Amino acid sequence: MREAMTKQEVIQAIERKGDHVRVPLFMCKWWGDGLAAKYGQETLDAIAAKYPDDIVGAFYQDPGEALSPNGNPRYRWGFKDYTGKETHSIGQLCVLMDEWSEFDRFKADFPNPNEPGAFDGVKRAVDNAGGRYVLGAWWKLFHERFWSIRGMENLMYDYYDAMDELKELGWLLVEYYKAIVDRFVDAGVDGIFTSDDLGHQQGPMMSPAVFKELYLPLYKEIISYVHSKGLHFFLHSCGDNTLLMDDLIEAGLDVFHPIQVGCMDFHKTAATYGDRLSFLAGVDVQHLLPEGSTEQVRAGIAEMVRAIYTPKGGLLLAAGNGIMPDTPLENIDAMLDAVTNAV
């Protein structure tokens, strides 16, 4: 079994200050919906046990959407009864705020970042990390959070019809996230990992001008705050983010995930931005893993490593997203073996 990297080795890789550093692994065993049902959780656990992660993910219990995840009914982003409400995002969510006329009511019911018990799991993860690097994590930062509150169609109009309201909501989120970061700091994490799917297959979800006006100041503020606490900032963003990369670097982003294969060219991305940014490069779960042979899986990973890796660091490896149930089990094992022995 490969020995997990030390926290200092991971930091050197993130900061590109090492000397022939190994490649840290995080979320390579990102089991997608339906994978356990197909192969059995015991089978997946047995595979996972052979390939320890170098980074521990510690997710706090963030507020629910329409319903609370705990015994406090107010610990949710929603603020009213959503029974029978039409859903979106593959039927997983419903629009939480239909009209901006409800904004005052929404703000009055904002979730409490100091919710009791929300960080119990984080504390356990830190205690059991064995000295490894720990990422405090949650899903949905700004664009994704707006999307879950307003729904995608409404949000696309809001970028032009309700920019002032979005800015106000964005700064409320910044203050909420600062309180969350403080709780992660108290728990003893080393970095922050969150998500904002800013891209679709061929470009960003919003114009670069909208990103600069709305999102860039928010990103600068929260990343600066994270850095002030001595932590790194990791961002997951699917799709083609090429037109936003300079802005994300300006905001202070430390690590970008996943450089989605089929949307972004990892050779060009690494060559253009690799001196200013590190990459949690994601193995392609859309085509390579489910459709390729084990030899093609290994070759694809080797090509990605050659394109991005430098002896001083800058490369970490993960699955690009959740591994889907149409993926052959032997390909999962081949992928994990390949990333484990990447350098």
N, C-alpha and C positions, 0 to 999 in steps of 0.2 A: 504494500500500500504506500502510495506517495505521501511523504511527510508534508503537512501543511506549512505554508510559509509563515514566517514571523510577521508581526505587525510592522516592524521597521522595514522589512523587505517589501511589503505591500505599499507602504508610504513612499519608498524610493521609486517604485514602479509608477505610482500615481503622479509623483512630482518630477519624474524623468531625471532622477539624480543618482541612479544606481550604477553599477559596474557589472555588466553581464547578468542582470537580474532575471529570475524566472518570471513566468507569466502567471499572475494571480487569477484564480477562478472564483466566480460568483454567479449564482443562478444558472449554472449549467444544467441543473436538474430541475428545471422549471416545468413541472408536469401540467400540461394543459387539460382543459375540461374533457372528461371521457377517457383519459389515458388509464387511470386506475381501474375504472370499470372494465376496460378491455383486458388488461394484463394482471390485475390484482395488485393491491397495495403492498402485499408482502413481496411480490416480485420486484416492484419498483424500489422498495426499501433495501432489498438485497443488492440491487445494482448501485444504489446511492451510497451504500456503506463502503463500497470499494473506492469511491472517488470523493474524498473529503474536500470541502470548499476551503479556500484561503480567507474568504470574507464571510462573516456571519451577518445575515439580514435580520433586523429586529423591527418588525412592523408594530406600531401602536394600534390600538383599537380606535380607529377614527369614527366620526359620527356616521350614522346610517343616512340613507337618502330619504325615502318616504317613511321608513320605519327605523326606530332605534335598535341598535344591536344589543343593548343591555336593559336593565330594569328601569332606566330613566326614560320616559317617553319623549322628553325634550332633547335627548342627545341624538339629534339628526339635523340634516340640512333643511329638510322640509319644515313647514310650519302650519299645516292644515291637514284635513282628512283627504287622502288620495284614493279612497276606495272607488273602484271602477274607472280610475283614470286611465286614459290611453297611454300605452307605453312606447318607448323608442329604444334605440341602441340594442337591437336584437331582443327586444322585449324585456330588457333588464331594468330599465329606468322609466320614470314618468317625469314630465315637466313639472318642476317644483314651484316655479313662479311664472304663471301665464302672462301676466301683465306687469309693467313697471309700476302701475298704480298700487301694487301690493308690496312695494319695496320697503316701506316703513315697517310694515308688519313682519316682513322677512328679517329685517335688521333687528327688530325687537326680540326675535326668537332665535338669534344666532347661537350656535352651540357653544358650550363652555370648554375652552381648551384645557382647563384644569379638572376635567371630569375624573372623579375617583375611579381607580381601577384600570384606567385606559392604558397605563404603562406597566402593568404587572408583568405582561409577557416580555416587554423590552428588558426589564430588570432581570428576568430569568435568563434571557438570551445572553446578556452581558456576563452574568455570573457563570454561565456554562461555555463561554467562548474559548476558554483555555488560552488566553493571551492573544488570540487572533484579532485582526482588525474587525470592528463592528460598524455596520451601517444602520443608522436609524432611518426608518422608511415609512412612507405612505404613498398611496396612489392619488393622482389628480392634484395639480398645482393651480394654474390659472385658466388657461384655455379649456382644459378638460373640466375644471370645476364650473366655469361659466356654462359650458355645454350641458353638464348634468343638471344645473339649476334652471336654465332657460330652454333647453332643447336645441339641437343643432340648427334647425331652420330659423328659429327666433334669433339665435346668436348671430347668424350670418347677416340678418337685417340690423341687429344691434350695432355691429361694427360701423354702420353708417348713420343709423337713426338714434342710437342711445349711447354714444361714446362717453358722455359725462357720467351716466349711471354705471357703466361698466368700470370706469376709472374709480368711482367711489367704492364699488363692490371689491375691486382689486386691492385697494388700500386697506379695506376691512380684512381681507384675507391675509395680507401681509402681516398685520398685527396679530391675527390669530396664529399664523405660522411661526412668528417670532416666539410666542408663548410655547408652542409645541417644540421648537428648537431648544428652548431653555430646559424643558423637561427631558429631552434627549441628552443634553449636556449633563444634567444632574444624574442621569442613569449611567453615564460613562461611555457614550459611543464615540467613534472616531470620525464619522462622516455622515452626511445626509444623502439619502437616495429618494427621489420622487419622480413623477411622470407628468408629461404634458405632450400628448400626441399632436404635434404642431403640423405634421405633414400628411398629405395624401400621396398617392403613387407617383405623381409627377411634379410636385411642388408643395409649398406651404398652404395650410388651410385659409390663411388670411394674406393680404398683400404685405410685402415687406414694410410699406409705409404704415399700415395699421399696426404691425408688430412694433415698429420703432416708437410710435406714439403711445400705444397702450401698454404693451408687455415689457418693453425694454426697461423702463423705469422700475417696474415691479420686480423684474428679475435682478436688476442691479441692487435693489434694496435688500431683498431676502438673501442673495448670495453674499453680499457684503456683511450682513449680520451673521451668517453662518461662518464666514471666514474670521470675523471678530472673536468667535468662540473657539478658534483653533481647529475647525473642522473643514473637510473637503465637501464639495457639492457635486453629486452625480445626478444626471438627468437622463431618463428614458424618454425617447420621442420617436415614434414610428414614422414611416413615410420618408419623403424627400425633403430634408431640411437644409439643402445646400444653400439656398438664398438667405437663410437665417444664421448660418454658422458664424459669420463675423460678428453679428450682434450678440450671440450667445457667448462668444469668447470675450467680447467687450464687457459683458455683464459679469464675467469672472468664472464661468463654468470650468470645472476641473476635469470632469470625465463625462463623455457622451456615449450613450447606448441607444441603438445597436449598430448604426450604419446599415440600415435595412437593405439587404441584398435584393436587387431588382428595382430599387428606388434610388440608392446612392452607390456610387462606384467607390469601393474601399481603397483602391490604388490611388485614385485622384484625391479622395478625401484625406488620406494619410499624408500624401505628398504636399497638399495645400495647407493643412492645418496642424500637422503632427508636431511641429515645433512649438505650438502654443496651446495644445490641448491633448489630453490622453483619451483613449478609447476603450470602453468596455465593448469590444467587438462581438456582435451576435452571430452565432452560427445560424444559417438559413433554415428556418423551420417550415417555410412555405413550399419549397421545392426540393432542396438538397436532401434534407432528412427523410421526408416521406417517399420521395421518388427515386433517389439515387441508390446505387449499390454501396456496400460498405467501403469499397475501394474509392468510389467517387466522394463519399463523405470524408474520408481521410485526406484525399487530394484537395478537396475544396477548403478544408480547414488549413492545410499546409500552405496553400496559396494565400489565404487571408493573413496568416502569420508572417509569411515572407514580405507581404506588402506593408505591414504596420509595425512589426517588431523592430526595436533598436536595442542595443545592449544596455543603454541607460534607462530603458523603461518606456512607458507610454502606451503599452498594450496590456489589457486585461481581457479575459474571455468569458462569455456567457452564451446561453441560448438566446436567439434573437427575440423570442417570445415564447409563449407556452407551447410545449411539444404536443402535437395533436395525435389522436388515437389511430390515424391512418399511417403512423410511423412504425416501420418494422422494429421489433425489439433489438435485433442485431445491429441496426443502425444507431440506436441510442447508445448501445454499449461501445460501438466503434467511435462515435463522437466523443464520448467521455474519455475513452482511452487516448484519443488523438489530442484533445485539449490538455489532458493531464501530462502528456509527454511532448507538449508543443515546442519546448526549447530545452 
